Amino acid sequence: VVRLGHSYGIGSLKSGNLRGRESHAVEEIASESRYFGPYVKRFLVVTKILSDGTKKLCNANTVIPIQLLSFAEKNHLSDEDRQKLVDTIVEAMQRRRR
């Protein structure tokens, strides 16, 4: 759970090979976060490249995908991926819901 001002976000972190379970991960975060209300931001943080179909599913469920590929290569986040994580979450949480 992330809080920025009056905005809240919830994330699901997945590492390793999802082996076709990408859609399940999206559906999981989309359905579980509904308990937090319609204004919570939802994030799916993964360590691999997502398929186009999964990206479309994220979009349809208002889940923001964040791909942090350095973790899979080095077993830790690069400085660039750390900044990407922070920037993506802050930007999404500062956006007003349309």
N, C-alpha and C positions, 0 to 999 in steps of 0.2 A: 504494500500500500504506500502511495506517495501523496503528500499534501504540499500544495503550493498556494499560499494565500487561502482563498476560500474554495479552491478547486482540489478535487481528489482524483487519484488514478489508481488503478489496480493492474498488476502485471503478472504474466505467466512466463517463467524462464525455462527454456528448453535447451539442453545441450546434447551434443551427439547426433547420431543418425535417427531421425524420426520415422524412417522406413514406412512412408505412406500414412503416417499418423498425423500429418500436418493439419488436415481438416479437423481432426478430433481436438487438437490443441486449440484451434481457433474457436470451435464450438464450445469448448470447455470454458475458456475465458469469457466468451460472450454470454453464456448462460449463467455462470456463477456470479458475474459482476452485476447482473440485473437486480440482485438483492440490495445493491448499493444505490440504486436509483438511476434515472435516465441521464444524469449529468456527469456521471463518473467517466473518466477517460480510461480506455482499455488498451493495454499494450501486450504484444507477444514478442518476447525477446528470444532470439534464436542464434545459434552459432553456425548456421549453414545458410546456403542460398535457398530461398523459398521459391517454389514453382509459381508460374503465372496464375494458375488456378487457385493456389492458396492466397496469393495477394488479392485476387478478386473476392475471395471469400472473406478475407479481412476487411476489405472495403465495404462489402455488403453488410457486415456485422459491426461496423464502426470500431474495428480493432486496428490499432496502429502497429504494423510490424517493424521491428528493429533488428537488423541483421548485423551481428558482431562476429565477423569471420576470423578475427585474429585469435580468438579463444580456441578454436578448433586446431589452429596451427601451432600455437605456442603454449596452450594450457593456461594462459592468462590474457587479460585484455591489454591491447596496445593503448598508448596514450590517445591515439586518434579515435579508437573505438570507445574509450571512456568518455571522451568529449562528445562523440556522436550520440551516445546514450543520454547524456545530460542535456545536450542541445535539443534532441528530438522530444524528450519528455517536457522540458520547459516550454518549448514552442507550442506543443499540443495543448498544454494545460493553460497557456495564456490566451489561446484562441477561444472565442465565444462560440457556444453551440448555436447552430443555425436552425 
